[in-house]
Amino acid sequence: MFQITSRAMVLGAVALLSAVSAPATAYAHGRLPFPGDRLVVTVRHTGPADGTYVLRCHPGSGSHPDPARACQALDQRTVWGRDPFAKVPPRSLCTLEYGGPATARVTGIWAGRPVDARYNRSNGCQIARWDNLVPLLPDVRSQTPSRRATIGAGWRHG
């Protein structure tokens, strides 16, 4: 009987730990979703998408052109241990390409945490960081063709 109880306890502990370690949406207050999610997105040098937009989530509203899709994209990227607005890590290898003059700044509160993030399209890492937040940020891939450098495979950002 001791072995059955021990085995059941071990299996239960393994099941509990696997459920805890599975990726889950990480809201700082422990509830889904946070009603105070509010972001201000300022976009420049994109052409028709330039401007300042307010995004509120849960439910999606505000002056953002597509609040429902923007909130959904942010919800999918809000995972425990990952910051959806994180900077490119120092010393990252980034391709030598230019994605255009577009810039953006996102400020506010997301998942109970303050946000103050800046975006540009100055190299491959920054372009990928921007593109990962479309539709929060406008999709400018078709508006500005990338120019790749002919010498060197990359450079270190940081």
PECOR-V527615 format. One record per residue. N is the residue number from 1. RES is the residue in one letter. PHI is phi in radians with two decimals (* if undefined). NEAR is the number of other ideal C-beta (glycine too) atoms within 8 Angstrom. D_LAST is the distance of its C-alpha to the last C-alpha in Angstrom with 1 decimal. Layout:
N/RES/PHI/NEAR/D_LAST + N/RES/PHI/NEAR/D_LAST
This chain:
1/M/*/4/60.1 + 2/F/-1.11/5/57.5 + 3/Q/-1.16/6/55.5 + 4/I/-1.14/7/55.6 + 5/T/-1.11/8/54.3 + 6/S/-1.12/8/51.6 + 7/R/-1.12/8/50.5 + 8/A/-1.10/8/50.5 + 9/M/-1.17/8/48.4 + 10/V/-1.13/8/45.9 + 11/L/-1.11/8/45.7 + 12/G/-1.13/8/45.4 + 13/A/-1.15/8/42.5 + 14/V/-1.10/8/40.7 + 15/A/-1.10/8/41.2 + 16/L/-1.13/8/40.0 + 17/L/-1.14/8/36.8 + 18/S/-1.20/8/36.0 + 19/A/-1.22/7/36.5 + 20/V/-1.23/6/34.3 + 21/S/-1.45/5/31.5 + 22/A/-1.17/6/31.7 + 23/P/-1.00/4/28.9 + 24/A/-2.47/6/30.2 + 25/T/-1.10/9/29.2 + 26/A/-1.92/10/27.7 + 27/Y/-1.68/12/29.1 + 28/A/-1.04/8/28.8 + 29/H/-1.57/6/32.5 + 30/G/1.50/4/33.7 + 31/R/-2.05/6/35.5 + 32/L/-1.99/5/34.9 + 33/P/-1.59/10/34.1 + 34/F/-1.57/14/33.1 + 35/P/-1.21/5/35.2 + 36/G/-1.58/6/32.9 + 37/D/-1.11/15/30.1 + 38/R/-2.61/11/29.5 + 39/L/-2.19/13/26.5 + 40/V/-1.99/11/26.3 + 41/V/-1.98/14/24.4 + 42/T/-1.99/10/24.0 + 43/V/-2.10/14/23.4 + 44/R/-2.32/8/23.3 + 45/H/1.09/8/23.7 + 46/T/-1.93/12/25.0 + 47/G/1.61/6/28.6 + 48/P/-1.16/4/31.1 + 49/A/-1.57/9/28.7 + 50/D/-1.04/8/27.6 + 51/G/2.57/6/28.6 + 52/T/-2.09/7/28.2 + 53/Y/-2.20/12/29.4 + 54/V/-1.84/11/30.4 + 55/L/-2.19/16/30.2 + 56/R/-2.03/11/32.3 + 57/C/-2.11/13/32.7 + 58/H/1.22/9/35.5 + 59/P/-1.52/5/37.3 + 60/G/-1.19/13/35.1 + 61/S/-2.79/5/36.0 + 62/G/1.96/10/34.7 + 63/S/-1.58/4/34.1 + 64/H/-1.05/12/31.4 + 65/P/-1.05/6/32.9 + 66/D/-2.52/7/32.9 + 67/P/-1.09/12/32.6 + 68/A/-1.10/7/34.1 + 69/R/-1.21/8/31.7 + 70/A/-1.12/14/28.6 + 71/C/-1.13/13/29.8 + 72/Q/-1.09/9/30.6 + 73/A/-1.10/12/27.2 + 74/L/-1.15/14/25.6 + 75/D/-1.02/10/28.2 + 76/Q/-1.18/6/27.4 + 77/R/-1.60/10/23.7 + 78/T/-1.58/12/24.6 + 79/V/-2.17/9/24.9 + 80/W/-0.88/7/25.2 + 81/G/1.54/4/22.0 + 82/R/-2.22/9/19.8 + 83/D/-1.72/4/18.4 + 84/P/-1.14/9/19.2 + 85/F/-1.94/8/16.8 + 86/A/-1.06/6/13.8 + 87/K/-1.27/5/10.2 + 88/V/-1.17/10/8.3 + 89/P/-1.04/7/7.6 + 90/P/-0.99/6/4.5 + 91/R/1.15/6/5.3 + 92/S/-1.26/10/7.4 + 93/L/-1.43/7/9.6 + 94/C/-2.16/13/10.2 + 95/T/-1.19/9/13.4 + 96/L/-1.52/11/14.1 + 97/E/-2.45/11/16.1 + 98/Y/-2.06/8/16.7 + 99/G/-1.72/13/18.3 + 100/G/1.88/11/19.8 + 101/P/-1.48/6/19.5 + 102/A/-1.03/16/19.9 + 103/T/-2.36/10/18.2 + 104/A/-2.63/13/19.2 + 105/R/-2.35/10/19.1 + 106/V/-2.08/16/20.7 + 107/T/-2.28/8/22.3 + 108/G/2.36/11/25.1 + 109/I/-2.22/11/26.2 + 110/W/-2.39/13/25.7 + 111/A/0.96/9/27.4 + 112/G/1.36/9/28.2 + 113/R/-2.10/7/24.7 + 114/P/-1.23/5/23.2 + 115/V/-2.18/11/20.7 + 116/D/-2.61/7/18.5 + 117/A/-2.15/9/16.0 + 118/R/-2.04/7/14.8 + 119/Y/-2.30/14/14.6 + 120/N/-2.63/9/14.4 + 121/R/-2.22/13/15.0 + 122/S/-1.43/6/12.8 + 123/N/-2.77/12/11.9 + 124/G/-1.03/10/13.4 + 125/C/-1.19/11/11.1 + 126/Q/-1.19/15/11.7 + 127/I/-1.09/12/15.3 + 128/A/-1.11/8/15.9 + 129/R/-1.07/11/14.7 + 130/W/-1.12/16/17.1 + 131/D/-1.05/9/19.8 + 132/N/-1.19/7/19.9 + 133/L/-1.84/14/21.1 + 134/V/-1.24/10/23.8 + 135/P/-1.75/10/26.5 + 136/L/-1.07/12/25.0 + 137/L/-1.70/12/23.1 + 138/P/-1.18/10/25.2 + 139/D/-1.43/8/25.2 + 140/V/-1.86/13/24.3 + 141/R/-1.04/7/24.1 + 142/S/-1.47/4/27.6 + 143/Q/-1.49/7/27.2 + 144/T/-2.26/10/24.5 + 145/P/-1.17/3/24.5 + 146/S/-1.30/9/21.3 + 147/R/-2.02/6/21.1 + 148/R/-1.60/7/19.6 + 149/A/-1.26/7/18.8 + 150/T/-1.60/3/21.6 + 151/I/-2.03/3/19.9 + 152/G/1.53/6/17.4 + 153/A/-1.57/5/16.6 + 154/G/3.09/9/12.8 + 155/W/-2.52/8/9.6 + 156/R/-1.56/8/6.4 + 157/H/-1.62/12/3.7 + 158/G/2.51/7/0.0
